[in-house]
Amino acid sequence: MVQQRETLLEVKNLHSGFTIDGDFYNAVQDVSFDIKEKEVVCVVGESGCGKSVMSLSLMQLLPKENAKIASGEVLLNGMDIVPKSQAEMNKIRGKDMAMIFQEPMTALNPVLTIGFQLNEVLYNHTGIKKREATQKSVELLKQVGISRPESIMDEYPHQLSGGMRQRIMIAMAIAMEPKLLIADEPTTALDVTIQAQILELLKDIQERKNMSILLITHDLGVVAELADRVVVMYAGEVIEQSDVDSLFYDPKHPYTEALLSSIPRLEEKVETLNTIGGVVPSLKNMPEVGCRFADRCPKASDHCTEITPKLADVGGGHYAKCLLYEECYPTESEGVRR
Ligand SMILES: Nc1ncnc2c1ncn2[C@@H]1O[C@H](COP(=O)(O)OP(=O)(O)OP(=O)(O)O)[C@@H](O)[C@H]1O
C-alpha cells in the first residue's frame, strides 16, 4: 500500500508583485500548489516568469520598499504565515523553513567569519552556549562535505570558492533541521562539476533529514534528476503541474513542450538550440484576457486571446491551463475575465 504523505506547505491563490510608477502589478498571479513531506517539488520556467518572486513571497523576503503579497494563503503545517509579522517570521525562518540563493556571497556577511555566522544561526533559535555552538557548527560543516571544518570556521567568505560558499549556505540552512528548504537556482553561479556535487549534496541531505525541498530552476536536467513533482510557471502563473515522469513523457501545455524541446539531446546533432521565439511579457504588458502564452504559442487559435483558460486536471492529477483541453474552459459563471 502506498503511504499517504502529509502536506507540509500549501500555497493557495497567491498574488504578489510590485508597485511601479504608482500602480501595483502582480508578478505572481493566482498561484496554488502544495508540497508533501519528504517531497522535492521543482518550479521551472524561463527568466522573468515569477519563480523568484514566488519563493521570496513564501519566505516573506520580498523587498519592503516596493513589493508585497497582495492576497492568498501560505499554509505551513496548516498555519497561514502570510499575516505573520517580521518578528514572527524571524522565528519561523531557519527553524521551520530555510532558503538558499543563487549567489551565496550576497547572503553571507563578508566581514564576519564562517564560524561566527554559523554560530549566529544557532544562537538565534536556541539558548546554546558558545562552546556547544562551535561544536555543532563544525559538525554541520562536516555534514555538508567540508573537509577541514575547524580551520574554515576562522575564514571569511571571500577566502572560499563558490562551491564551498554554497556548502556553507546549505549548512546554515539545515542548522535547525527545518522541514522545508527553498533553493532558488542554487547551482546557477557554479561551474558544471561543482553544480553536480551541490545537487548531489542537496539530494543526500534531503534523504538523510527527511526534508522537503522546493527547488527553483530553469535547468530541466536538474528537474529530471531531483524532482518528484514539477510546477511550470509562465508569466507569473502556474500553467502545468504534474509528477516528473508524466511531465517529461507526456507534457500537456505547449509551453512545457517548447521548454522540453529546447533541451539538447546527446544523440542528436544539434546545429542550433531550439529556443522559444519571443519573450515573457513584462509586468506592465500582461494580457488581461486570454492565455498569456498565446502570442508565442505554435498551437494558438483565436480563442486563446479571448478566453482565459483555468488550471484543471486533464487526467490523473496532471494539471494544465490551456484551451487544447476541454476541462480548462471556464464555466459560464467563471466568465472569460481574470
Ligand atoms: N524589484 C523588482 N521591481 C520590479 N519588478 C520586478 C522586480 N523584481 C522582479 N520583477 C519583475 O517580476 C517578474 C518576475 O521576476 P522573477 O525574478 O520572479 O522571475 P524568475 O522567473 O525568478 O526569473 P530568473 O530566473 O531570471 O530569476 C519579472 O517581470 C520581473 O521583471
The ligand as a Gaussian input file, in Angstrom:
#p B3LYP/6-31G(d) Opt

LIG

0 1
 N       12.435000      44.588000      -7.758000
 C       11.603000      44.486000      -8.790000
 N       10.865000      45.545000      -9.187000
 C       10.008000      45.454000     -10.220000
 N        9.777000      44.323000     -10.930000
 C       10.481000      43.228000     -10.582000
 C       11.436000      43.251000      -9.504000
 N       11.969000      42.001000      -9.391000
 C       11.389000      41.243000     -10.350000
 N       10.483000      41.975000     -11.062000
 C        9.649000      41.501000     -12.171000
 O        8.843000      40.435000     -11.698000
 C        8.701000      39.437000     -12.713000
 C        9.116000      38.089000     -12.161000
 O       10.516000      38.118000     -11.886000
 P       11.280000      36.904000     -11.168000
 O       12.625000      37.406000     -10.782000
 O       10.430000      36.314000     -10.120000
 O       11.426000      35.858000     -12.359000
 P       12.212000      34.487000     -12.345000
 O       11.315000      33.511000     -13.010000
 O       12.664000      34.167000     -10.976000
 O       13.452000      34.834000     -13.271000
 P       15.010000      34.472000     -13.079000
 O       15.132000      33.034000     -13.432000
 O       15.694000      35.389000     -14.039000
 O       15.353000      34.780000     -11.638000
 C        9.531000      39.912000     -13.891000
 O        8.681000      40.557000     -14.813000
 C       10.494000      40.898000     -13.282000
 O       10.879000      41.882000     -14.213000

